[in-house]
Amino acid sequence: MALLIEVCRGVRSIFAQCQRPAAAAAWSRGQSAREFSQAAPKPKPEENDNETINKAFVNRNPRNLELMALAMKDRGWKTVWPPREFYHRLVFKRTNQHIVAEVISTESVVPVLSCSTREWALKRLLGSTCDVTACRAVGHVLAQRCQEAGITFIYYREIPWMFRSQKIQAFWTAMKDGGVVLNEPRRKYI
């Protein structure tokens, strides 16, 4: 037993003299060398560190330029109705049985948002699916969906003699009361 203790002391003294004294000390105490490793030194902050601009900036919000009214709008032809100069356009359709309202983007043909009296959740609350109260209900629901999607400005133009209708007026008022501005800001040129 005494011989074993002498051998261990000799091994410890050899490790103490080697190039890695922290590792030898850790081994002698039964600890791992990982506990004694040092982290890389932290770089010292410069005085103007807050004012430096990252050269590899990537805009992760594709609608950012649109919200600042800087994105390009497709102008189209002057003789086309409705005009094509918009980011989002509101389309209101009436049939003999149903009311449909859709928000269409310039980039896609498919509607971004839609609301209709064909939806069961809306249909079961209405007495009729094609009267003034149905138009008002569709306007309220679509305005809420627009707010949830972050669309607050929508281009909406109706043919003047159609706009006089009570149904369209009720829909228009409900959208306005829901917090949606039915006119887009003019594009800013830089």
Buried (B, 14 or more C-beta within 10 A) or exposed (E): EEEEEEEEEEEBEEBEEEEEEEBBBBBBEEEEEEEEEEEEEEEEEEEEEEEEEEEEEEEEEEBEBBBEBEBEBEEEEEEEEBBBBBBBBBBBEBEEEBBBBBBBBBEEEEBBBBBBBEBEEBBEEBEEBBBBEBBBBBBBBBBBBBEEEEBBBBBBBBEEEEEEBEBBBBBBBBBEEBEBEBEBEEBEEE
